[in-house]
C-alpha cells in the first residue's frame, strides 16, 4: 500500500513574481547619451571603460548604495557575469579611490548637458498633440547639498527643473556663490521652453527671469510676496471688493482630506489688461487662500498667497491655475525629498572637485529612469533591486541577458 507523504511538495515559484520595471522600448535609449560624456582620463593606461564606470555608479545607487565606498563594494560583491554586462573587461571593478578620482574630475557641465538632451528627447517622444498647461509645466526650485555644505565645498547648491506631469528632471544647474536667481536664469537658457509653463516661487519673481521665459517661447506662473513690494501692492489692489463688478473674475474651490488633516483651497483669478501691472507679460493675477484643519491637535492654519501668470484666460482657467500652483511643490516631494531620504544625498559628505554635483546628477538620472518605468514607491523599488541587481541594467536600458 503506498504511503502518503506528510506534506505535498510546494509548487515551484518564479524568482521574479512581478515584471521587472524597464524603460519603455519606444523611448530614446539612455546609453548612447552616457557614451557622449567625455572621459576625464588620459587614454594611456586606461583600465576600465568609461561608460561602464557610469553604469556601475547608477546601478549601485538604484540598489541602495549611498556612499562611494558602498558603490565600489557593490561592484566587487557581484558576479563577473554582471560586471561584464556593465561593460567591464577586467574581473575587478574600480575601487573607492579610483571612483573618487574619476568622478571628481568628470566634466560636470557635459554630463548635465547629456541628461538634458536625453530627457528632452524622451519628452518629445511622450508629448501629447495638444498638452494642457498642467501637462507642459516645469517646476523650478533650488536645493542645498547639505553634506557638501558642511565640508565647505565650492558649490553646495543646485537648481533643477521638474516636470509636473512626468516627475522627470529636465535640467540641473549649479548655484555659484549663493546666486540662485542667476543659476535659474542659466538653467532656463539651457532648456527648450517653447510650449512650456515654468512655475517659480517668490524669490524668482524677477523681471529678467520673466522676460527670458517669454523670449524663449514659454509662459510663467510666479508667486508674489514681499521681495517685490510694489508689485505685491498692485496685485492686492486688484482684489478689492469694489473692483469685482468691472473685472473678469473666475474662481475655483477644492478640498482634500488625508494625513490627519482637512485642507481647503480657494483660488480667484482676474484677467489683467496689458500695462496694468509693473511686470512683463502679465495676463492674469490670482489669489489663493489655504485653510488647514488638524482635528486631533485642534489647530487651524490660514494662508493667503498672491501670484501672476502670463497665461491668458483661454489657456488657463481658475482650475488650471490651481493645479499649477499645487503642482509646483511636486519638486519637493517627488525629487528633493526622495534624493535626501531614499538616496541619502544630504548624508553624502564629499567636497573634492565636482564630486558632490556629479553624484547628485547620478541620483537625478536614476530617479528619472524609475519615474519613466512607472515606479511610485522609490524606496520599495530600491530594496527590490538590491535583491535583483540584473533588473538595474534593464531599467537603465543596458543588456541584461542573465
C-alpha positions as CSV (number, residue, x, y, z in Angstrom):
1,X,0.0,0.0,0.0
2,X,1.6,3.3,-1.0
3,X,2.3,5.7,1.8
4,X,1.0,9.3,1.8
5,X,3.7,12.0,2.3
6,X,3.4,14.2,5.4
7,X,3.2,17.3,3.2
8,X,2.7,17.8,-0.5
9,X,5.7,19.3,-2.3
10,X,5.4,23.1,-2.7
11,X,4.9,24.3,-6.3
12,X,7.9,25.9,-7.8
13,X,7.7,29.7,-7.6
14,X,9.3,32.0,-10.1
15,X,12.3,34.0,-8.9
16,X,10.7,37.2,-10.1
17,X,6.9,37.2,-9.2
18,X,6.2,40.5,-10.9
19,X,7.5,42.0,-14.1
20,X,10.7,44.0,-13.6
21,X,10.4,47.7,-14.5
22,X,12.3,48.7,-17.6
23,X,12.4,51.8,-19.8
24,X,9.7,51.7,-22.4
25,X,11.2,50.4,-25.6
26,X,9.7,53.2,-27.8
27,X,11.7,55.9,-25.9
28,X,15.2,57.1,-26.8
29,X,17.7,54.8,-25.1
30,X,19.9,56.2,-22.3
31,X,23.2,54.5,-23.1
32,X,24.1,56.5,-26.3
33,X,23.8,59.7,-24.3
34,X,26.0,58.4,-21.4
35,X,28.6,57.3,-24.0
36,X,28.9,61.0,-25.1
37,X,30.0,62.1,-21.6
38,X,33.7,63.0,-22.0
39,X,36.2,60.6,-20.3
40,X,38.4,62.8,-18.0
41,X,41.3,60.3,-18.1
42,X,44.5,60.2,-20.2
43,X,44.0,57.5,-22.8
44,X,47.3,55.9,-21.8
45,X,46.8,53.2,-19.1
46,X,43.0,53.2,-19.1
47,X,41.8,50.1,-17.3
48,X,38.0,50.4,-17.2
49,X,35.6,51.6,-19.9
50,X,34.2,55.0,-19.1
51,X,30.5,54.1,-19.8
52,X,30.9,51.0,-17.6
53,X,32.0,53.2,-14.7
54,X,28.9,55.5,-15.0
55,X,26.6,52.5,-15.3
56,X,28.2,51.0,-12.1
57,X,27.5,54.1,-10.2
58,X,23.9,54.3,-11.4
59,X,23.2,50.6,-10.7
60,X,24.7,50.8,-7.2
61,X,22.6,53.9,-6.4
62,X,19.5,52.0,-7.6
63,X,20.3,49.2,-5.2
64,X,20.6,51.5,-2.2
65,X,24.3,52.3,-2.1
66,X,24.7,55.8,-0.6
67,X,28.5,56.4,-0.3
68,X,31.4,56.0,-2.7
69,X,32.7,53.1,-0.6
70,X,29.4,51.3,-0.9
71,X,29.3,51.9,-4.6
72,X,32.7,50.4,-5.0
73,X,31.8,47.4,-2.8
74,X,28.6,46.8,-4.8
75,X,30.7,46.3,-8.0
76,X,33.1,43.9,-6.3
77,X,30.4,41.9,-4.4
78,X,28.6,40.8,-7.6
79,X,29.3,38.1,-10.1
80,X,31.7,38.5,-13.0
81,X,28.8,38.0,-15.4
82,X,27.1,41.1,-14.0
83,X,30.2,43.2,-14.2
84,X,30.8,42.0,-17.8
85,X,27.2,43.1,-18.6
86,X,28.0,46.5,-17.3
87,X,30.9,46.7,-19.8
88,X,33.9,45.9,-17.7
89,X,36.6,43.8,-19.2
90,X,38.6,43.0,-16.1
91,X,37.5,40.8,-13.2
92,X,37.8,43.6,-10.6
93,X,35.7,46.8,-10.8
94,X,37.1,50.2,-9.7
95,X,38.0,50.6,-6.1
96,X,36.7,53.5,-4.0
97,X,39.8,55.7,-4.5
98,X,39.6,55.2,-8.3
99,X,35.9,56.2,-8.4
100,X,36.6,59.2,-6.2
101,X,39.3,60.4,-8.6
102,X,37.3,59.7,-11.8
103,X,34.0,61.3,-10.6
104,X,35.7,64.3,-9.1
105,X,37.4,65.0,-12.5
106,X,34.3,64.4,-14.6
107,X,33.2,67.3,-16.9
108,X,30.0,68.0,-14.9
109,X,28.6,70.5,-17.4
110,X,28.9,68.0,-20.2
111,X,27.2,65.3,-18.1
112,X,24.4,67.7,-17.3
113,X,24.0,68.6,-21.0
114,X,23.6,64.9,-21.9
115,X,21.0,64.5,-19.3
116,X,19.1,67.5,-20.6
117,X,19.4,66.2,-24.2
118,X,18.1,62.7,-23.3
119,X,15.2,63.9,-21.2
120,X,14.1,66.4,-23.8
121,X,14.2,63.6,-26.4
122,X,12.1,61.5,-24.1
123,X,9.6,64.4,-23.6
124,X,9.3,64.8,-27.3
125,X,8.6,61.1,-27.7
126,X,6.0,61.2,-24.9
127,X,4.4,64.5,-25.7
128,X,0.7,64.9,-26.5
129,X,-0.6,66.7,-29.5
130,X,-2.3,69.5,-27.5
131,X,-1.0,69.4,-23.9
132,X,-2.8,71.3,-21.3
133,X,-1.0,73.9,-19.2
134,X,-0.5,71.5,-16.4
135,X,0.9,68.7,-18.6
136,X,3.5,71.2,-20.1
137,X,4.6,72.7,-16.7
138,X,8.1,72.7,-15.2
139,X,8.7,73.5,-11.6
140,X,12.0,75.2,-11.0
141,X,13.5,75.3,-7.5
142,X,16.8,75.1,-5.7
143,X,18.2,72.5,-3.3
144,X,21.2,72.6,-0.9
145,X,23.7,69.7,-0.8
146,X,24.0,69.8,3.0
147,X,26.7,67.2,3.2
148,X,28.9,69.2,0.9
149,X,28.0,72.4,2.7
150,X,29.3,71.1,6.0
151,X,32.7,70.4,4.4
152,X,32.9,73.8,2.7
153,X,32.7,72.6,-0.9
154,X,33.0,75.1,-3.7
155,X,29.4,74.6,-4.9
156,X,26.9,73.4,-2.3
157,X,23.5,74.0,-4.1
158,X,21.8,73.1,-7.3
159,X,18.7,74.3,-9.1
160,X,16.5,71.9,-11.1
161,X,13.5,71.9,-13.4
162,X,11.0,69.1,-12.7
163,X,8.1,68.1,-14.9
164,X,4.7,68.4,-13.1
165,X,3.2,65.5,-15.1
166,X,6.1,63.1,-15.5
167,X,8.2,63.8,-12.4
168,X,11.3,63.9,-14.7
169,X,14.1,66.4,-14.1
170,X,14.7,68.3,-17.3
171,X,17.8,70.0,-16.2
172,X,20.2,70.9,-13.4
173,X,22.5,73.9,-12.9
174,X,25.0,74.9,-10.2
175,X,24.4,77.8,-7.8
176,X,27.7,79.6,-7.6
177,X,28.4,81.9,-4.7
178,X,24.8,81.6,-3.5
179,X,23.3,83.3,-6.6
180,X,20.2,81.2,-7.1
181,X,18.5,83.8,-9.2
182,X,21.4,83.8,-11.7
183,X,21.5,80.0,-11.6
184,X,17.8,79.7,-12.5
185,X,18.3,82.1,-15.5
186,X,21.3,80.0,-16.6
187,X,19.2,76.8,-16.4
188,X,16.2,78.3,-18.2
189,X,18.6,79.5,-21.0
190,X,19.6,75.8,-21.5
191,X,16.1,74.3,-21.7
192,X,13.7,74.2,-24.6
193,X,10.8,76.3,-23.2
194,X,8.6,76.6,-26.3
195,X,5.2,75.4,-25.2
196,X,6.2,75.0,-21.6
197,X,4.9,76.7,-18.5
198,X,7.5,77.5,-15.8
199,X,6.4,77.7,-12.2
200,X,8.6,79.5,-9.7
201,X,8.4,80.7,-6.1
202,X,8.6,84.3,-5.0
203,X,12.4,84.5,-4.9
204,X,12.4,84.2,-8.7
205,X,9.6,86.6,-9.4
206,X,12.1,88.8,-11.3
207,X,11.6,91.0,-14.4
208,X,14.7,89.5,-16.2
209,X,13.6,85.9,-15.5
210,X,10.1,86.6,-16.8
211,X,11.5,88.2,-20.0
212,X,13.8,85.3,-20.5
213,X,11.0,82.8,-20.3
214,X,8.8,84.7,-22.7
215,X,11.6,85.3,-25.2
216,X,12.3,81.5,-25.3
217,X,8.6,80.8,-26.1
218,X,7.4,79.8,-22.7
219,X,4.9,81.0,-20.1
220,X,5.3,81.6,-16.4
221,X,3.4,81.2,-13.1
222,X,5.0,83.2,-10.2
223,X,4.3,83.8,-6.6
224,X,4.3,87.5,-5.5
225,X,5.5,88.3,-1.9
226,X,7.3,91.0,0.0
227,X,10.5,90.9,-2.1
228,X,8.5,92.8,-4.7
229,X,6.6,95.2,-2.5
230,X,5.3,97.5,-5.4
231,X,4.1,94.5,-7.4
232,X,2.5,92.9,-4.4
233,X,0.6,96.0,-3.5
234,X,-0.6,96.4,-7.1
235,X,-1.8,92.7,-7.2
236,X,-3.5,93.0,-3.9
237,X,-5.3,96.1,-5.1
238,X,-6.9,94.2,-8.0
239,X,-8.9,92.1,-5.5
240,X,-10.6,94.9,-3.6
241,X,-14.3,94.2,-3.4
242,X,-15.2,97.5,-5.2
243,X,-13.4,96.3,-8.4
244,X,-15.3,92.9,-8.7
245,X,-18.2,94.2,-10.8
246,X,-15.9,95.5,-13.5
247,X,-13.5,92.6,-13.7
248,X,-13.4,89.2,-15.5
249,X,-13.2,87.0,-12.4
250,X,-13.2,83.2,-12.1
251,X,-12.9,81.1,-9.1
252,X,-12.5,77.5,-8.0
253,X,-12.7,75.8,-4.6
254,X,-11.1,72.4,-3.7
255,X,-10.9,70.3,-0.6
256,X,-8.8,67.3,0.4
257,X,-8.6,65.0,3.4
258,X,-5.7,62.9,4.5
259,X,-2.7,62.6,6.7
260,X,-4.8,63.6,9.7
261,X,-5.8,67.0,8.3
262,X,-8.5,68.6,6.2
263,X,-7.3,71.2,3.6
264,X,-9.4,73.6,1.6
265,X,-8.1,75.8,-1.2
266,X,-9.9,78.7,-2.8
267,X,-8.4,80.5,-5.9
268,X,-9.7,83.6,-7.6
269,X,-8.2,84.6,-10.9
270,X,-8.6,88.0,-12.6
271,X,-7.8,88.9,-16.2
272,X,-5.3,91.8,-16.4
273,X,-5.2,94.2,-19.3
274,X,-1.7,94.9,-20.7
275,X,0.2,97.5,-18.8
276,X,-1.9,97.3,-15.7
277,X,0.8,95.7,-13.5
278,X,4.5,96.7,-13.5
279,X,5.8,93.4,-14.7
280,X,6.5,91.9,-18.1
281,X,3.8,89.9,-19.9
282,X,1.2,89.6,-17.1
283,X,-2.2,88.3,-18.4
284,X,-3.8,87.2,-15.1
285,X,-3.4,87.7,-11.4
286,X,-4.7,85.3,-8.8
287,X,-5.0,84.9,-5.0
288,X,-5.0,81.5,-3.2
289,X,-6.4,81.1,0.3
290,X,-5.5,77.8,2.0
291,X,-7.0,76.6,5.2
292,X,-5.8,73.6,7.0
293,X,-7.7,72.0,9.9
294,X,-6.0,69.3,12.1
295,X,-8.8,67.7,14.2
296,X,-6.5,65.9,16.7
297,X,-4.4,68.9,17.5
298,X,-7.4,71.2,17.1
299,X,-5.2,73.5,15.1
300,X,-6.3,75.7,12.2
301,X,-3.9,77.4,9.8
302,X,-4.8,80.0,7.2
303,X,-2.5,81.3,4.4
304,X,-3.1,83.8,1.6
305,X,-0.8,83.9,-1.4
306,X,-0.8,86.1,-4.4
307,X,0.5,85.3,-7.9
308,X,0.8,86.3,-11.5
309,X,0.9,84.5,-14.8
310,X,1.5,85.2,-18.4
311,X,-1.1,82.6,-19.4
312,X,-4.3,84.2,-20.7
313,X,-7.7,83.0,-19.5
314,X,-8.3,80.9,-22.6
315,X,-5.1,79.0,-22.0
316,X,-5.5,78.5,-18.2
317,X,-8.7,78.9,-16.2
318,X,-9.0,79.1,-12.5
319,X,-8.9,75.3,-12.1
320,X,-5.7,75.1,-14.3
321,X,-4.0,77.8,-12.2
322,X,-4.9,75.9,-9.0
323,X,-3.4,72.7,-10.4
324,X,-0.2,74.6,-11.5
325,X,0.2,76.3,-8.1
326,X,-0.3,73.0,-6.2
327,X,1.8,71.0,-8.7
328,X,4.8,73.3,-8.2
329,X,5.6,71.8,-4.9
330,X,6.0,68.4,-6.5
331,X,9.6,69.3,-7.0
332,X,10.0,69.0,-3.2
333,X,8.2,65.7,-2.5
334,X,8.9,63.9,-5.9
335,X,12.6,64.9,-6.2
336,X,14.3,66.7,-3.3
337,X,12.7,64.6,-0.6
338,X,13.4,61.3,-2.4
339,X,17.0,62.3,-3.1
340,X,17.6,63.2,0.5
341,X,15.8,60.3,2.3
342,X,16.0,57.4,-0.1
343,X,19.3,58.1,-1.9
344,X,21.0,59.8,1.1
345,X,22.0,63.0,-0.7
346,X,22.2,65.2,2.5
347,X,24.2,62.5,4.3
348,X,26.8,62.2,1.5
349,X,29.8,64.4,2.6
350,X,32.1,64.8,-0.3
351,X,33.8,68.0,-1.5
352,X,36.6,67.3,-4.0
353,X,36.2,68.9,-7.4
354,X,32.7,68.3,-8.9
355,X,32.1,65.1,-6.9
356,X,29.1,66.3,-5.0
357,X,27.4,67.7,-8.1
358,X,28.2,64.6,-10.1
359,X,26.7,62.2,-7.6
360,X,23.7,64.4,-7.3
361,X,23.3,64.3,-11.1
362,X,23.6,60.5,-11.0
363,X,20.7,60.4,-8.4
364,X,18.6,62.6,-10.7
365,X,19.3,60.3,-13.6
366,X,18.3,57.1,-11.8
367,X,15.2,58.7,-10.3
368,X,14.2,59.8,-13.8
369,X,14.6,56.2,-15.0
370,X,12.4,55.0,-12.1
371,X,9.7,57.5,-12.9
372,X,9.7,56.6,-16.6
373,X,9.2,52.9,-15.6
374,X,6.2,53.9,-13.6
375,X,7.7,53.4,-10.2
376,X,5.7,55.2,-7.5
377,X,7.3,53.9,-4.3
378,X,11.0,54.5,-4.9
379,X,12.2,53.2,-1.5
380,X,10.4,49.9,-2.0
381,X,11.8,49.5,-5.5
382,X,15.4,50.1,-4.4
383,X,15.0,47.3,-1.9
384,X,13.7,45.0,-4.6
385,X,16.5,45.9,-7.0
386,X,19.1,45.2,-4.3
387,X,17.9,41.6,-4.4
388,X,17.5,41.6,-8.2
389,X,20.6,43.6,-9.5
390,X,20.2,42.4,-13.1
391,X,17.0,44.4,-13.2
392,X,19.0,47.6,-12.8
393,X,20.5,47.1,-16.3
394,X,17.1,46.7,-17.8
395,X,15.9,49.8,-16.0
396,X,18.9,51.8,-17.5
397,X,18.4,50.3,-20.9
398,X,21.5,48.1,-20.9
399,X,21.6,44.5,-22.0
400,X,20.8,42.0,-19.2
401,X,21.0,38.5,-20.6
402,X,21.3,36.6,-17.3
